């Protein structure tokens, strides 16, 4: 029996929870069972630092009682306690104010093709055979501490790394016939390396990889890449303020994409807390920008057939050639705002290449000529109502398409809509290990201060 995923007995318990709640007077109910297991090996300077094994299991219910709504959770899969748990949940819900907009999604909108949880090919059978000894070996073999020498230029002073593997299982049912499941394994390795130069100054670099399939984990590439990124930051120089081209590394480019996606959420719109108010169907971005929700790509981290309501995911454009194609509207906000429901949030958004496919970071630096290449955002804030932002950044100056020197302690300011109106390029180098497929991005005429 594979105890690390939901067992038939635990799934039966989930269904009994639904049936018992209905007998107790609940008009509608959604029940979600979650189970996860993770093993982690932490290393410090090439030696084992910590070993962790953890398991989590929970059942959550959303109950609709006499026009009222309540959400509750427990980690107790116990028949004797289920009756009491439901009684308390129902009585508590009956004390709440009525809310006529709360409802389950229409059954025609829910997923019908996620019966086993394995349809997206995100579960690796190899997970079942990974031994503690193999985890230790992979974590130790990936280390480069004591194996790299910077001569007179730098010394590797610390290496902190973690290898982990995990499995997640979600089983979701409701009182309208919904039954869907999602199972996913994950194998990850991340490392931060710190070097010290001849002057005693320290610089750190981080790199990681993650994948649903162990065979695709590039674990041996992580430490060299983190070291490379640390060394590259040595000897930073000041840089004058002004308006320059800005190229944003794919590792951190979500900083200028996520606020746009959040602003398209109905919760933000309903609260007048969005700089994307009244933009549906309008061309508010440049022709070159398209964002597609690639939620059903088999074998790719983050793909899902349904959201937390059980609503079926659909691969569709969020923004197409600059036009806003959809808001993210769940069942509740659909009623509250009198808008057609879509899905609660983008599942796996992908920024499409522009102006042509195949562009990588170096190609985009050449295209832009000169400017600031941002590799890290440090602090700062953004205003979700206006779209104004101010972020500290680290990165590199570049000239004639080539990086010249690292820069630090600069601040970039602007407005997201203005920034995107100055889009120069979207690369074709988004990393598959990320939940959002965001590539290297480039913008013109961006305001930097030092």
Secondary structure, DSSP 4 states (H G I P E B T S, - for coil): --TTS--HHHHHHHHHHHHHHHHTT-SEEEEEEEEEEEEEEEEETTEEEEEEEEEEEEEEEEEEETTEEEEEEES---HHHHHHHHHHHHHHHHTSPP-TT--PPPGGGB-SS-SSS-TT----GGGGG--HHHHHHHHHHT--TTT--BTTTEEEEEEEEEEEEEEEEEEEEETTS-EEEEEEEEEEEEEEEEEEETTS-EEEEEEEEEESSGGG--GGGHHHHHHHHHHHTSS------EEEEEEE-TTTTHHHHHHHHHHTBHHHHHTT--TTTT-TTSB-S-TT--EEE-TT-TT-TT--SB-TT-BBP--EEEEETTEE---B--HHHHHHHT-----SS-SSEEEPPBSSTT--HHHHHHHH-SEEEEEEEEEEEE-TTT-EEEEEEEEEEEETTEEEEEEEEEEEEEEHHHHHHTEEEE-S---TTSSSB---EEEEEEEEE-
